[in-house]
Amino acid sequence: MDEHGGDAGPASQIPRSRLYEYTHLAHTGQRNAPAPEASEGTGLPERAATRSDASNATERRRRAFAVLLGEFRRTPVLVPLGDGPGPDTERGLLTADFNGVRFILAFSDEQALARYAVARGEAAREWRYRTVLGARLLDAAVPAAGVPCGVALDCADGADGMVFPPVRGVVPDEVAVDVDGGAGDLA
């Protein structure tokens, strides 16, 4: 059986992205197994120290991601409205699809939204947006998408942006792609 209770058949052989592995470690509460004890004369102390350092680094990244996620959930962000027909109240949120996953585009402030508009070559366009709490995006808007969906924050800012993928601990379990019965099973 695999970790989700199913048979460890072909479905368990689906390759996972590095992002999945990172968020999986960050939110499952699982810790890496401690490095094995080195026995005398085997030359393993260096290997054990390297594993311990990697374990510590993973734990630091897990905590840093949890802090960022908590801050995002408590923070109001700007979400541009899409170009759909009708008044603003009927337009959907601006999204982008990447590798089969839809991302709601959110921005920390008007300057971040302006950088995105410039990057798209649409700085002259009027950008209508709503202010939405990050938690509301993750808990309500993501499930309403009907497809695997996450949130991309400040996507025009390169490494300073942040992606909140559709995985357990970030979005509700019923739409997480890493939970049996979640959005990953929509195929």
C-alpha positions as a Markdown table, in Angstrom:
| # | Residue | x | y | z |
|---|---|---|---|---|
| 1 | Met | 0.0 | 0.0 | 0.0 |
| 2 | Asp | 1.1 | 3.5 | -0.6 |
| 3 | Glu | 1.1 | 6.3 | 2.0 |
| 4 | His | -2.5 | 7.3 | 1.1 |
| 5 | Gly | -3.9 | 3.8 | 1.6 |
| 6 | Gly | -4.1 | 2.7 | -2.1 |
| 7 | Asp | -2.3 | -0.1 | -3.8 |
| 8 | Ala | 1.3 | 0.7 | -4.7 |
| 9 | Gly | 0.5 | 0.1 | -8.4 |
| 10 | Pro | 1.2 | 2.2 | -11.5 |
| 11 | Ala | -0.6 | 5.3 | -10.0 |
| 12 | Ser | 2.0 | 5.5 | -7.2 |
| 13 | Gln | 4.7 | 5.8 | -9.9 |
| 14 | Ile | 3.5 | 9.3 | -11.0 |
| 15 | Pro | 6.5 | 11.6 | -10.9 |
| 16 | Arg | 6.3 | 14.4 | -8.4 |
| 17 | Ser | 7.8 | 17.8 | -8.9 |
| 18 | Arg | 10.4 | 19.2 | -6.6 |
| 19 | Leu | 7.8 | 21.8 | -5.5 |
| 20 | Tyr | 5.5 | 19.0 | -4.3 |
| 21 | Glu | 8.3 | 17.4 | -2.3 |
| 22 | Tyr | 9.1 | 20.8 | -0.7 |
| 23 | Thr | 5.5 | 21.5 | 0.3 |
| 24 | His | 4.9 | 17.9 | 1.2 |
| 25 | Leu | 7.7 | 18.1 | 3.8 |
| 26 | Ala | 6.6 | 21.5 | 4.9 |
| 27 | His | 3.0 | 20.5 | 5.7 |
| 28 | Thr | 2.8 | 16.9 | 6.7 |
| 29 | Gly | 4.6 | 17.3 | 9.9 |
| 30 | Gln | 6.9 | 14.4 | 8.9 |
| 31 | Arg | 10.5 | 14.7 | 9.9 |
| 32 | Asn | 13.4 | 13.2 | 8.1 |
| 33 | Ala | 14.6 | 10.1 | 9.7 |
| 34 | Pro | 17.7 | 10.7 | 11.8 |
| 35 | Ala | 21.0 | 9.9 | 10.2 |
| 36 | Pro | 22.2 | 6.4 | 11.0 |
| 37 | Glu | 24.8 | 6.0 | 13.7 |
| 38 | Ala | 28.3 | 5.6 | 12.3 |
| 39 | Ser | 30.3 | 2.6 | 13.4 |
| 40 | Glu | 34.0 | 2.8 | 14.1 |
| 41 | Gly | 36.2 | 2.7 | 11.1 |
| 42 | Thr | 33.5 | 2.8 | 8.5 |
| 43 | Gly | 34.0 | 6.4 | 7.4 |
| 44 | Leu | 30.3 | 7.2 | 7.9 |
| 45 | Pro | 30.7 | 10.2 | 10.3 |
| 46 | Glu | 31.0 | 12.6 | 7.4 |
| 47 | Arg | 27.9 | 11.1 | 5.7 |
| 48 | Ala | 26.0 | 11.3 | 8.9 |
| 49 | Ala | 27.0 | 14.9 | 9.4 |
| 50 | Thr | 25.9 | 15.7 | 5.9 |
| 51 | Arg | 22.5 | 14.1 | 6.4 |
| 52 | Ser | 22.1 | 15.9 | 9.7 |
| 53 | Asp | 22.9 | 19.2 | 8.0 |
| 54 | Ala | 20.4 | 18.4 | 5.2 |
| 55 | Ser | 17.8 | 17.5 | 7.8 |
| 56 | Asn | 18.3 | 20.8 | 9.6 |
| 57 | Ala | 18.1 | 22.8 | 6.4 |
| 58 | Thr | 14.9 | 21.0 | 5.5 |
| 59 | Glu | 13.4 | 21.8 | 8.8 |
| 60 | Arg | 14.4 | 25.5 | 8.5 |
| 61 | Arg | 12.8 | 25.6 | 5.0 |
| 62 | Arg | 9.7 | 23.9 | 6.4 |
| 63 | Arg | 9.3 | 26.5 | 9.1 |
| 64 | Ala | 10.0 | 29.4 | 6.8 |
| 65 | Phe | 7.3 | 28.2 | 4.4 |
| 66 | Ala | 4.9 | 27.8 | 7.2 |
| 67 | Val | 5.5 | 31.3 | 8.4 |
| 68 | Leu | 5.1 | 32.7 | 4.8 |
| 69 | Leu | 1.8 | 30.7 | 4.4 |
| 70 | Gly | 0.5 | 32.0 | 7.7 |
| 71 | Glu | 1.3 | 35.5 | 6.8 |
| 72 | Phe | -0.3 | 35.1 | 3.4 |
| 73 | Arg | -3.5 | 33.7 | 4.9 |
| 74 | Arg | -3.8 | 36.8 | 7.2 |
| 75 | Thr | -3.0 | 39.4 | 4.6 |
| 76 | Pro | -5.3 | 41.1 | 2.2 |
| 77 | Val | -4.0 | 40.9 | -1.4 |
| 78 | Leu | -5.1 | 42.4 | -4.7 |
| 79 | Val | -6.6 | 40.0 | -7.2 |
| 80 | Pro | -7.1 | 41.4 | -10.7 |
| 81 | Leu | -10.4 | 40.6 | -12.5 |
| 82 | Gly | -10.3 | 38.7 | -15.7 |
| 83 | Asp | -11.3 | 40.1 | -19.1 |
| 84 | Gly | -14.6 | 38.2 | -19.1 |
| 85 | Pro | -17.8 | 39.9 | -20.2 |
| 86 | Gly | -20.1 | 41.7 | -17.9 |
| 87 | Pro | -19.7 | 44.1 | -15.0 |
| 88 | Asp | -16.9 | 43.6 | -12.5 |
| 89 | Thr | -19.0 | 41.6 | -10.2 |
| 90 | Glu | -19.5 | 39.0 | -12.9 |
| 91 | Arg | -15.9 | 38.8 | -14.0 |
| 92 | Gly | -13.8 | 36.0 | -12.8 |
| 93 | Leu | -10.4 | 36.3 | -11.1 |
| 94 | Leu | -7.4 | 36.6 | -13.3 |
| 95 | Thr | -5.7 | 33.2 | -13.6 |
| 96 | Ala | -2.9 | 31.6 | -15.5 |
| 97 | Asp | -2.5 | 27.9 | -16.3 |
| 98 | Phe | 0.9 | 26.2 | -16.0 |
| 99 | Asn | 1.5 | 22.5 | -16.5 |
| 100 | Gly | -2.1 | 21.5 | -15.9 |
| 101 | Val | -2.5 | 23.6 | -12.8 |
| 102 | Arg | -4.5 | 26.9 | -12.7 |
| 103 | Phe | -3.1 | 29.7 | -10.5 |
| 104 | Ile | -5.0 | 32.6 | -9.3 |
| 105 | Leu | -2.8 | 35.7 | -9.7 |
| 106 | Ala | -2.6 | 37.8 | -6.6 |
| 107 | Phe | -0.4 | 40.8 | -5.7 |
| 108 | Ser | 0.8 | 42.2 | -2.5 |
| 109 | Asp | 0.2 | 45.9 | -3.5 |
| 110 | Glu | -0.5 | 48.1 | -6.4 |
| 111 | Gln | 3.2 | 48.5 | -7.3 |
| 112 | Ala | 3.5 | 44.7 | -7.7 |
| 113 | Leu | 0.4 | 44.7 | -9.9 |
| 114 | Ala | 1.9 | 47.5 | -11.9 |
| 115 | Arg | 5.1 | 45.5 | -12.4 |
| 116 | Tyr | 3.0 | 42.6 | -13.7 |
| 117 | Ala | 1.1 | 45.0 | -16.1 |
| 118 | Val | 4.4 | 46.3 | -17.4 |
| 119 | Ala | 5.8 | 42.8 | -17.9 |
| 120 | Arg | 2.7 | 41.9 | -19.9 |
| 121 | Gly | 3.0 | 45.1 | -22.0 |
| 122 | Glu | -0.4 | 46.2 | -20.7 |
| 123 | Ala | 0.6 | 49.1 | -18.5 |
| 124 | Ala | -1.8 | 51.5 | -20.3 |
| 125 | Arg | -4.8 | 49.2 | -19.6 |
| 126 | Glu | -7.1 | 49.9 | -16.7 |
| 127 | Trp | -6.7 | 47.0 | -14.2 |
| 128 | Arg | -9.7 | 46.4 | -12.0 |
| 129 | Tyr | -9.1 | 44.3 | -8.9 |
| 130 | Arg | -10.6 | 43.1 | -5.7 |
| 131 | Thr | -8.9 | 43.0 | -2.3 |
| 132 | Val | -9.2 | 39.5 | -0.8 |
| 133 | Leu | -7.8 | 37.9 | 2.3 |
| 134 | Gly | -5.2 | 35.3 | 1.4 |
| 135 | Ala | -7.1 | 32.7 | 3.4 |
| 136 | Arg | -10.3 | 33.3 | 1.4 |
| 137 | Leu | -8.4 | 32.7 | -1.8 |
| 138 | Leu | -7.0 | 29.4 | -0.6 |
| 139 | Asp | -10.1 | 28.2 | 1.2 |
| 140 | Ala | -12.9 | 29.4 | -1.1 |
| 141 | Ala | -11.6 | 30.6 | -4.5 |
| 142 | Val | -9.3 | 27.6 | -5.1 |
| 143 | Pro | -12.0 | 25.0 | -4.5 |
| 144 | Ala | -14.4 | 27.0 | -6.7 |
| 145 | Ala | -12.0 | 26.7 | -9.7 |
| 146 | Gly | -13.1 | 23.1 | -10.3 |
| 147 | Val | -9.6 | 22.1 | -11.5 |
| 148 | Pro | -6.2 | 21.8 | -9.7 |
| 149 | Cys | -5.6 | 25.4 | -8.6 |
| 150 | Gly | -3.2 | 27.3 | -6.4 |
| 151 | Val | -2.2 | 30.9 | -5.9 |
| 152 | Ala | 0.8 | 32.8 | -7.4 |
| 153 | Leu | 1.7 | 35.9 | -5.4 |
| 154 | Asp | 3.6 | 38.7 | -7.1 |
| 155 | Cys | 4.4 | 36.5 | -10.2 |
| 156 | Ala | 6.2 | 39.3 | -12.0 |
| 157 | Asp | 8.8 | 39.6 | -9.2 |
| 158 | Gly | 10.8 | 36.5 | -10.0 |
| 159 | Ala | 12.4 | 34.9 | -7.0 |
| 160 | Asp | 10.7 | 37.5 | -4.7 |
| 161 | Gly | 7.3 | 36.1 | -5.7 |
| 162 | Met | 5.7 | 33.1 | -4.1 |
| 163 | Val | 3.7 | 30.1 | -5.2 |
| 164 | Phe | 1.1 | 28.4 | -3.0 |
| 165 | Pro | 0.4 | 25.1 | -4.8 |
| 166 | Pro | -2.7 | 22.9 | -4.6 |
| 167 | Val | -1.3 | 20.5 | -2.0 |
| 168 | Arg | -2.3 | 19.3 | 1.5 |
| 169 | Gly | -1.7 | 21.9 | 4.2 |
| 170 | Val | -2.0 | 24.8 | 1.7 |
| 171 | Val | -5.4 | 24.3 | 0.2 |
| 172 | Pro | -8.4 | 22.2 | 1.6 |
| 173 | Asp | -7.7 | 18.5 | 1.4 |
| 174 | Glu | -10.7 | 17.9 | -0.9 |
| 175 | Val | -8.9 | 19.9 | -3.7 |
| 176 | Ala | -5.3 | 19.0 | -2.9 |
| 177 | Val | -3.6 | 17.1 | -5.7 |
| 178 | Asp | -1.6 | 15.0 | -3.2 |
| 179 | Val | -4.6 | 13.5 | -1.3 |
| 180 | Asp | -6.7 | 10.6 | -2.7 |
| 181 | Gly | -10.0 | 11.9 | -3.9 |
| 182 | Gly | -8.6 | 15.5 | -4.3 |
| 183 | Ala | -8.4 | 17.6 | -7.4 |
| 184 | Gly | -5.6 | 15.4 | -8.7 |
| 185 | Asp | -8.2 | 12.7 | -9.4 |
| 186 | Leu | -10.2 | 14.8 | -11.8 |
| 187 | Ala | -8.5 | 13.4 | -14.9 |
